[in-house]
Amino acid sequence: MPILSRNAKIAIAAVFCSLALFFAVGGTLVWAQTYDGRLGPNTFVGSVEVSGMDLEGAARTVREATDALYANGMPVVLRGKPATVPLTVLAGSDSFDVVQLLVDQSVDVAFDRAHDENGSANVLRLVGELFRENRIGLFVAADEERIRESVRSAFPDLESPAKDAAFVFASGAEGWAVEVTDGAAGNEFDFEPFMTALMSRLADIDQTPIQLTITNRKPEVSREEALFVAEDALSALARAPLALAADDGRTWEVTAEDLATMLVPEREMFPGIGIGTEALDAFLEPVAAEIESEALDARFSVENGRVSEFADAQNGVSINREELRGRIAMAARGDAETTVAIPTTVVEPDVTTEEANDLGIRDVLGVGTSSYRGSPSNRIKNIKNGVRLLNGLLIAPDETFSLLGALKPFDTENGYLSELVIKGDKIEPEIGGGLCQIGTTTFRAVMNSGLQITKRSNHSLVVSYYNDPSNGNPGTDATIYDPAPDFQFTNDTGHYILFQAEMDEATQGLRFTFWGTTDGRKGSYSPPVVLRWIGVGETVNTETLDLAPGKKKCQSAHVGADTTFTYSVVKPDGTVEETVYASHYRPLPEICLVGVEELSTPEDLQQDADSVSSSQTSDVPADVGAVDQTDPQTKTE
């Protein structure tokens, strides 16, 4: 057998290495192609693995976990006492999320992390994922103020603000006398670390209980500091009465008795006397009723095809309370005259009568409808109030219209009524139920007008009030909840748009019409399609101290769904713009508050959460036409 030369051996080895490299590279390329349109290996969104899934499948898998998170809420423990902070508020037909768990955006980022438009770079990224974990935290947006309210509601007796030392005045035959009451330390929840932990748990899709802590707070003004300025307070009373003067010459007297309720010791750089905010606000209530007014835009209606004005534009006036507080304090200390000018701010309307003389409003741009048939009384009254606030509004060219902005403030003074809602283990009144009906009808009017939509979120639940008139399916609704989500659109017509809102109480239907100047565009949307129905899972029982032991208050179960439809705008030049709206509606298991004498331990709560989580993912066949989609009702046993 001939002996191969050294060079021949090297050549053969090179050939084998080349072949091995060729097959390795080829195999790697073939392997990488299996991830086209799919998430890379070793990929997680929060704690949920989505390796190798397409975008739709990954989003569905993550939503199953977030649906359970919404249903269960976040367990919290304070000094051994357990509670649940709700992530959603159930109000009859409406459901509002206090946190937004942004599944689609998170899945998109996880996909992009392992892919690149450059083929070679794409392969290298995918190979790299084999050796390291690609974990994307779920994107979260939270309404921190409502979460704080929920925490305080869950532990109502454990937080008390610190109290500063205060003056106590008495009027006698020899004049005014003053005593000083001691301040008191208080307890405040440590919200900063709590919110950090909450956002981390939500990003990880983790329901491990959060430990809430309390910090002892000392008063800002001590007894000694208040005693130091007590004589200054008596001198201030001796300067009374003061006078508050409006621009038109009207005055309101601040007597010594009034001033005695307002004076407080305060300390900035050194002790002094000031005016308490709460007492001043109480004194100003009747004053503000005579001075303040809201800015009102000119309002218009369409009668027999012609636009006519039915309300003049009106400037608004508001009192600058903080500046007035400083002025009164200066007068009380003798640093200014005893007649105090009331500082006001004039707020001009966005649309004046003069500016609206030539609106060019002559065409119907689009119409949106919905039915609120079967709604309870307070819901109907809130819808009627929303119609009142919207009807006749003018939307300026290039204006981005905020539906929340047009309907606020959400309080009884603005015509809204409350209804009882379930917040975790509490039953509390909430203002403004029914406004998702307004949002849904506006959304449909905007689409049929071919306008640019900038913000839209679907409702959390499938509710019959919001089913589309074309086929009765869910999918074309828009939810609003202060401060978010909002529904917004831009008037890109180049002309004013008149918002005409009509309510037919006989048929229990809404009809919103947008009037303006058409440029020839045509807007429409396809009937929504249900891709799948989602089963509701097992009943969730939540312990509460708000009900008598053994009593139950339940919110009915509600099927979930994934839907889609296409919004189309045909431009004047014939080009077509299409937007696909995919909406996910969470399944709502029957949720019951059960009255108990004492709440269970955190360990028991975690076991309950685990059992509920495992029951949330069953699908209902796609032909589930008989599944109840009606308004979820609250019942008491």
Residue pairs with C-beta under 8 A, 6 or more apart in sequence:
4 12
28 123
28 127
29 123
31 126
32 122
32 123
32 126
32 127
34 52
35 41
35 52
35 114
35 115
35 126
37 54
37 55
38 52
38 53
38 54
39 50
39 51
39 52
39 53
39 54
39 55
39 58
39 107
39 110
39 111
39 114
40 51
40 52
40 111
40 113
40 114
40 115
40 125
40 126
40 129
40 134
41 51
41 52
41 114
41 126
41 129
41 130
42 51
42 129
42 130
42 132
42 133
42 134
43 49
43 50
43 51
43 110
43 113
43 114
43 129
43 134
43 135
43 136
44 50
44 51
44 110
44 133
44 134
44 135
44 136
45 58
45 62
45 103
45 106
45 107
45 110
45 135
45 136
45 138
45 205
46 62
46 65
46 106
46 135
46 136
46 137
46 138
46 203
46 204
46 205
46 206
47 65
47 204
47 205
47 206
48 61
48 62
48 65
48 205
50 57
50 58
50 61
50 62
50 107
50 110
53 61
55 107
55 108
55 111
58 107
58 110
58 111
59 103
59 104
59 107
59 584
60 562
62 103
62 106
62 107
62 138
62 205
63 103
63 584
63 586
64 616
64 617
65 205
65 613
66 101
66 103
66 138
66 205
67 534
67 560
67 586
67 587
67 616
68 612
68 613
68 616
69 87
69 101
69 202
69 205
69 207
70 87
70 88
70 97
70 101
70 460
70 586
71 537
71 540
71 586
71 588
71 589
71 591
71 612
71 616
72 84
72 207
72 540
72 609
72 612
72 613
73 84
73 85
73 86
73 87
73 88
73 424
74 84
74 85
74 87
74 198
74 201
74 202
74 207
74 210
75 82
75 83
75 84
75 85
75 207
75 208
75 209
75 210
75 602
75 605
75 606
75 609
76 82
76 83
76 84
76 85
76 151
76 154
76 194
76 209
76 210
76 211
76 212
77 83
77 209
77 210
77 211
77 212
77 602
78 155
78 158
78 189
78 211
78 212
78 213
78 214
79 158
79 214
81 155
81 158
81 599
82 209
82 599
82 600
82 601
82 602
82 605
83 154
83 155
83 424
83 425
83 599
84 154
84 424
84 425
84 542
84 605
85 147
85 150
85 151
85 154
85 198
85 424
86 98
86 150
86 422
86 423
86 424
87 97
87 98
87 99
88 95
88 96
88 97
88 98
88 460
89 95
89 96
89 97
89 98
89 421
89 422
89 423
89 430
90 421
90 422
90 555
90 588
90 591
90 632
91 419
91 420
91 421
91 422
91 430
91 433
92 376
92 379
92 419
92 421
92 433
92 631
92 632
92 633
92 634
93 375
93 379
93 433
93 434
93 436
93 463
93 465
93 631
93 632
94 433
94 434
94 435
94 436
94 459
94 463
94 479
95 459
95 460
95 461
95 588
96 460
96 479
96 481
97 460
97 481
98 142
98 143
98 146
98 147
98 150
99 140
99 141
99 142
99 143
99 147
99 202
100 140
100 141
100 142
100 457
100 484
100 485
101 138
101 139
101 140
101 202
102 138
102 139
102 140
102 141
103 138
103 584
105 139
106 136
106 137
106 138
106 139
109 136
109 139
110 134
110 136
113 125
113 134
113 136
114 125
114 126
114 129
114 134
115 122
115 125
115 126
116 122
116 124
116 125
137 203
137 204
138 202
138 203
138 204
138 205
139 203
140 199
140 202
140 203
141 484
142 195
142 198
142 199
142 202
143 483
143 484
144 191
144 195
147 195
147 198
148 189
148 191
150 423
150 424
151 189
151 191
151 194
151 212
152 159
152 189
153 423
153 424
153 426
153 428
154 424
154 425
154 426
155 189
155 212
158 187
158 189
158 214
159 186
159 187
159 188
159 189
159 214
160 186
160 187
161 186
161 188
161 217
162 183
162 184
162 185
162 186
162 188
162 217
162 218
162 219
162 220
163 183
163 184
163 186
163 219
164 183
164 219
164 220
164 221
164 226
164 264
164 265
164 266
165 180
165 181
165 182
165 183
165 219
165 221
165 222
165 223
165 225
165 226
165 265
166 180
166 181
166 183
166 226
166 264
166 265
167 178
167 179
167 180
167 181
167 226
167 230
167 233
167 260
167 263
167 264
167 265
168 178
168 179
168 180
168 181
169 176
169 177
169 178
169 233
169 237
169 260
169 263
170 176
170 177
170 178
170 179
171 177
171 256
171 257
171 260
175 238
176 234
176 237
176 238
176 256
176 260
177 234
178 230
178 233
178 234
180 223
180 226
180 227
180 230
180 265
181 223
182 223
183 218
183 219
183 221
183 222
183 223
184 219
185 216
185 217
185 218
185 219
186 216
186 217
186 219
187 214
187 215
187 216
187 217
188 214
188 215
188 217
189 212
189 213
189 214
190 212
190 213
190 214
190 215
193 213
194 210
194 212
194 213
197 210
197 211
198 210
200 206
201 207
201 208
201 210
207 606
207 609
207 613
208 606
209 602
209 605
209 606
220 267
221 264
221 265
221 266
221 267
221 271
225 265
225 267
225 271
226 265
226 271
228 271
229 265
229 271
229 272
229 273
230 265
232 272
232 273
232 333
233 263
233 265
233 273
235 334
236 259
236 263
236 273
236 332
236 333
236 334
237 256
237 259
237 260
237 263
238 256
239 331
239 332
239 334
239 338
240 254
240 255
240 256
240 258
240 259
241 253
241 254
241 255
241 256
241 338
242 253
242 254
242 259
242 328
242 331
242 332
242 338
242 339
242 340
243 251
243 252
243 253
243 254
243 338
243 339
243 340
244 251
244 252
244 253
244 254
244 287
244 324
244 328
244 340
244 342
245 251
245 339
245 340
245 341
245 342
246 291
246 342
246 344
247 341
247 342
247 344
250 290
251 339
252 287
254 283
254 328
258 283
259 332
261 276
261 279
261 282
261 283
262 275
262 276
262 279
262 280
262 283
262 328
263 273
263 274
263 275
263 276
263 332
264 273
264 274
264 275
264 276
265 271
265 272
265 273
265 274
266 272
266 273
266 274
272 333
273 329
273 332
273 333
274 325
274 329
275 325
275 328
275 329
275 332
277 321
277 325
280 321
280 324
280 325
280 328
281 321
284 319
284 321
284 324
287 319
287 342
288 319
291 317
291 319
291 342
291 344
292 316
292 317
292 318
292 319
293 314
293 315
293 316
293 317
294 314
294 316
295 314
295 315
295 316
295 347
295 348
295 349
295 350
296 311
296 312
296 313
296 314
296 316
296 349
297 313
297 349
297 350
297 351
297 352
297 393
297 394
298 309
298 311
298 312
298 313
298 349
298 351
298 352
298 353
298 356
298 394
299 309
299 310
299 311
299 391
299 392
299 393
299 394
300 307
300 308
300 309
300 310
300 356
300 359
300 361
300 392
300 394
300 498
301 307
301 308
301 310
301 391
301 392
301 500
302 308
302 361
302 498
302 500
302 513
302 515
305 362
307 359
307 361
307 362
307 498
307 515
309 353
309 356
310 392
311 392
312 353
313 349
313 351
313 352
313 353
313 356
314 349
315 346
315 347
315 348
315 349
316 346
316 347
316 348
316 349
317 344
317 345
317 346
317 347
318 344
318 345
318 347
319 342
319 343
319 344
320 343
320 344
320 345
323 343
324 340
324 342
324 343
327 336
327 340
327 341
327 343
328 340
330 336
331 337
331 338
331 339
331 340
350 396
351 394
351 396
356 394
356 496
359 394
359 495
359 496
359 498
360 495
360 496
360 516
360 517
361 495
361 496
361 497
361 498
361 515
361 516
361 517
362 515
362 517
363 515
363 516
363 517
363 518
364 513
364 514
364 515
365 448
365 449
365 450
365 451
365 493
365 497
365 514
365 515
365 516
365 518
366 445
366 446
366 447
366 448
366 449
366 450
366 451
366 513
366 514
366 523
367 445
367 448
367 511
367 512
367 513
367 514
368 441
368 442
368 443
368 444
368 445
368 446
368 447
368 448
368 510
368 511
368 512
369 441
369 444
369 469
369 509
369 510
369 511
369 512
370 437
370 440
370 441
370 444
370 465
370 466
370 469
370 509
370 510
371 465
371 469
371 507
371 508
371 509
371 510
372 379
372 380
372 383
372 434
372 437
372 465
372 508
372 509
372 510
373 465
373 507
373 508
373 509
374 464
374 465
374 508
374 630
374 631
375 383
375 434
375 437
375 465
375 508
375 631
376 419
378 417
378 418
378 419
378 433
378 434
379 419
379 433
379 434
379 437
380 434
380 505
380 508
381 417
382 416
382 417
382 432
382 433
382 434
382 435
383 434
383 435
383 437
383 438
383 503
383 510
384 503
384 505
385 414
385 415
385 416
386 407
386 434
386 435
386 437
386 438
386 501
387 438
387 501
387 502
387 503
387 510
388 415
389 406
389 407
389 414
389 415
390 406
390 407
390 438
390 442
390 499
390 501
390 512
391 499
391 500
391 501
391 502
392 498
392 499
392 500
393 406
393 498
393 499
394 496
394 497
394 498
394 499
395 401
395 491
395 496
395 497
395 498
395 499
396 491
396 496
397 491
397 493
397 494
397 495
397 496
398 490
398 491
398 492
399 490
399 491
400 454
400 488
400 489
400 490
400 491
401 488
401 489
401 490
401 491
402 486
402 487
402 488
403 438
403 439
403 442
403 480
403 486
403 487
403 488
404 480
404 482
404 483
404 486
404 487
405 486
407 435
407 438
407 480
408 414
408 482
410 416
410 431
410 432
410 435
410 482
411 431
412 418
412 431
416 431
416 432
417 431
418 429
418 430
418 431
418 432
418 433
419 429
419 430
419 433
420 427
420 428
420 429
420 430
420 634
421 427
421 428
421 429
421 430
421 433
422 553
422 555
422 591
422 593
422 634
424 542
425 542
425 543
425 544
425 545
425 546
425 593
426 544
426 546
427 544
427 546
427 547
427 553
427 593
432 482
435 480
436 459
436 465
436 466
436 477
436 478
436 479
436 480
437 465
437 466
437 510
438 480
438 510
439 477
439 478
439 479
439 480
439 487
440 459
440 465
440 466
440 476
440 477
440 478
440 479
441 510
441 511
441 512
442 478
442 487
442 512
443 453
443 456
443 476
443 477
443 478
443 487
444 476
444 512
444 525
445 512
445 513
445 514
446 453
446 489
446 514
446 523
447 453
447 476
447 523
447 524
447 525
447 567
448 523
448 524
448 525
449 497
449 514
449 523
450 521
450 522
450 523
450 569
450 570
451 489
451 490
451 491
451 492
451 493
451 514
451 523
452 489
452 490
452 492
453 488
453 489
453 567
453 579
454 488
454 489
454 490
455 485
455 486
455 487
455 488
456 478
456 487
456 488
456 581
457 478
457 479
457 485
457 487
458 475
458 477
458 478
458 479
458 581
458 583
458 584
458 585
459 466
459 477
459 478
459 479
459 585
460 479
460 585
460 586
461 558
461 560
461 585
461 586
461 588
461 632
462 474
462 558
462 559
462 560
462 561
462 585
462 629
463 474
463 477
463 558
463 629
463 630
463 631
463 632
464 629
464 630
464 631
465 631
466 474
466 476
466 477
467 473
467 474
467 629
468 474
468 475
468 476
468 527
468 528
468 565
470 527
470 528
471 527
471 528
473 527
473 528
473 529
473 530
473 563
474 528
474 530
474 561
474 563
474 583
474 585
474 629
475 528
475 529
475 530
475 561
475 563
475 564
475 565
475 581
475 583
476 525
476 528
476 565
476 581
477 583
478 487
479 485
479 487
480 486
480 487
491 497
491 516
493 516
493 517
493 518
493 519
494 517
494 519
495 516
495 517
496 516
497 514
497 515
497 516
498 514
498 515
498 516
499 512
499 514
500 512
500 513
500 514
500 515
501 510
501 512
502 510
502 511
502 512
502 513
503 509
503 510
503 511
504 510
504 511
519 572
520 571
520 572
521 569
521 570
521 571
521 572
522 569
522 570
523 567
523 568
523 569
523 570
524 567
524 568
525 565
525 566
525 567
525 568
526 565
526 566
526 568
527 565
528 563
528 564
528 565
528 583
529 563
529 564
529 565
530 561
530 562
530 563
530 622
531 561
531 562
531 563
531 564
531 622
532 561
532 562
532 619
532 620
532 622
533 559
533 560
533 561
533 619
533 620
533 621
533 622
533 624
533 627
534 559
534 560
534 561
534 562
534 585
534 586
534 587
534 617
534 618
534 619
534 620
535 559
535 560
535 587
535 617
535 618
535 619
535 620
536 557
536 558
536 559
536 560
536 587
536 588
536 589
536 590
537 587
537 589
537 612
537 615
537 616
537 617
537 618
538 589
538 611
538 612
538 615
539 557
539 589
539 590
539 591
539 592
540 589
540 590
540 591
540 592
540 608
540 612
541 592
541 594
541 608
542 591
542 592
542 593
542 594
543 593
543 594
543 596
543 599
543 600
544 593
544 594
544 595
544 596
545 595
545 596
545 599
546 593
546 595
547 553
547 593
547 594
547 595
548 595
549 595
549 596
549 597
550 594
550 595
551 594
551 595
551 636
551 637
552 592
552 593
552 594
552 595
552 636
552 637
553 592
553 593
553 634
553 635
553 636
553 637
554 590
554 591
554 592
554 593
554 634
554 635
554 636
554 637
555 588
555 590
555 591
555 592
555 632
555 633
555 634
556 590
556 628
556 632
556 633
556 634
556 635
557 587
557 588
557 589
557 590
557 628
557 632
558 587
558 588
558 628
558 629
558 632
559 587
559 620
559 624
559 627
559 628
559 629
560 584
560 585
560 586
560 587
560 588
561 584
561 585
562 582
562 583
562 584
562 585
563 582
563 583
563 585
564 580
564 581
564 582
564 583
565 580
565 581
566 578
566 579
566 580
566 581
567 578
567 579
567 580
567 581
568 576
568 577
568 578
569 576
569 577
569 578
570 576
571 577
587 616
588 632
589 612
589 615
589 616
620 627
